[in-house]
Amino acid sequence: MSEAPLRYSREELAEFEQIIQDKLTAARKEVSFIKETLSRKNDTGTDNTASSSKVLEDGADTAEKESMNQLASRQMKFIQQLENALVRIKNGTYGVCIGTGKLIQKERLRAVPHTQHSIEAKMARRD
């Protein structure tokens, strides 16, 4: 009876690294787009003739800016998690569940490449 491997091979890690790099590129583009959108929203232009009818528009703009800031914040957290996953690839701990010490299934890592928990450990945390 052979034991289950404790680490992924270099080839497997290279595949995961590429997935993470692709997700990082997309996430960084999205953050850049959000920042551009927010900076345009902050630019009131040269027509600064405020009227009482603009009060409702200003409220909607404020809510939209808040929503965009929350989205940017979530994306920045996601980027940090992806970067941390790249560090784990470099130091040889990537793909090992911090709850069980077993390898996380490849399918899970392909779907959620920054995860540190196997499905088994994730479900145990919910109880």
C-alpha positions in Angstrom: 0.0 0.0 0.0 1.5 3.3 -1.1 1.2 6.5 1.0 -0.4 9.6 -0.4 2.0 12.2 -1.6 2.7 15.1 0.8 3.6 17.7 -1.8 2.7 18.4 -5.4 5.4 17.9 -8.1 7.2 20.8 -9.8 5.0 20.4 -12.9 1.8 20.5 -10.9 3.1 23.6 -9.0 3.9 25.3 -12.3 0.3 24.7 -13.4 -1.0 26.2 -10.2 1.4 29.1 -10.4 0.2 29.9 -14.0 -3.5 29.8 -12.8 -2.6 32.2 -9.9 -0.6 34.5 -12.2 -3.6 34.7 -14.6 -6.0 35.5 -11.8 -3.6 38.1 -10.4 -3.4 39.8 -13.8 -7.2 39.9 -14.1 -7.7 41.1 -10.5 -5.1 43.9 -10.9 -6.8 45.1 -14.1 -10.1 45.2 -12.3 -8.7 47.2 -9.4 -7.1 49.6 -12.0 -10.4 50.0 -13.7 -12.2 50.7 -10.4 -9.7 53.3 -9.4 -10.0 55.0 -12.8 -13.8 55.0 -12.5 -13.6 56.4 -9.0 -11.2 59.2 -10.0 -13.5 60.2 -12.9 -16.4 60.3 -10.4 -14.4 62.6 -8.2 -13.7 64.9 -11.1 -16.7 67.3 -11.1 -15.5 69.1 -14.2 -15.8 72.8 -14.9 -19.6 73.1 -14.6 -20.0 73.5 -10.9 -23.5 75.0 -10.9 -25.1 73.0 -8.1 -28.9 73.1 -7.7 -31.3 71.6 -5.2 -32.3 68.9 -7.7 -28.8 67.5 -7.6 -29.1 66.4 -4.0 -30.7 63.0 -5.0 -28.0 62.5 -7.6 -25.3 63.2 -5.1 -26.7 60.6 -2.7 -26.8 58.0 -5.5 -23.2 59.0 -6.4 -22.1 58.6 -2.8 -23.7 55.1 -2.6 -22.1 54.1 -5.9 -18.7 55.3 -4.7 -19.0 53.4 -1.5 -20.0 50.2 -3.4 -17.0 50.7 -5.8 -14.6 51.2 -2.8 -15.9 48.0 -1.2 -15.4 46.1 -4.5 -11.8 47.5 -4.7 -11.1 46.5 -1.1 -12.3 42.9 -1.8 -10.2 42.7 -4.9 -7.1 44.0 -3.0 -7.7 41.3 -0.4 -8.0 38.7 -3.2 -4.7 39.9 -4.7 -3.0 39.6 -1.4 -4.3 36.1 -0.9 -3.1 35.1 -4.4 0.3 36.7 -3.7 0.5 34.7 -0.5 -0.3 31.5 -2.5 2.7 32.3 -4.7 4.9 32.5 -1.6 3.6 29.1 -0.5 4.5 27.7 -3.9 8.1 29.1 -3.6 8.5 27.7 0.0 7.0 24.3 -0.8 3.9 24.5 1.4 1.3 25.2 -1.4 -1.6 22.8 -1.6 -1.1 21.4 1.9 -4.2 21.8 4.1 -3.4 23.8 7.2 -6.2 21.9 9.0 -5.5 18.3 8.1 -1.9 18.4 6.7 -3.1 16.5 3.7 -2.9 17.6 0.1 -5.9 19.7 -1.1 -7.6 18.2 -4.1 -6.4 19.6 -7.5 -9.9 20.4 -8.6 -10.3 22.6 -5.5 -7.0 24.4 -6.1 -7.9 25.0 -9.7 -11.2 26.6 -8.6 -9.9 28.4 -5.5 -6.1 28.6 -6.0 -5.5 30.7 -2.9 -7.2 28.3 -0.5 -5.4 26.8 2.4 -8.1 24.4 3.4 -9.3 21.1 1.9 -13.1 20.6 1.6 -12.9 18.3 4.6 -11.3 21.0 6.8 -13.6 23.7 5.4 -16.7 21.6 6.3 -15.3 20.9 9.8 -14.9 24.6 10.4 -18.6 25.3 9.6 -19.8 22.9 12.4 
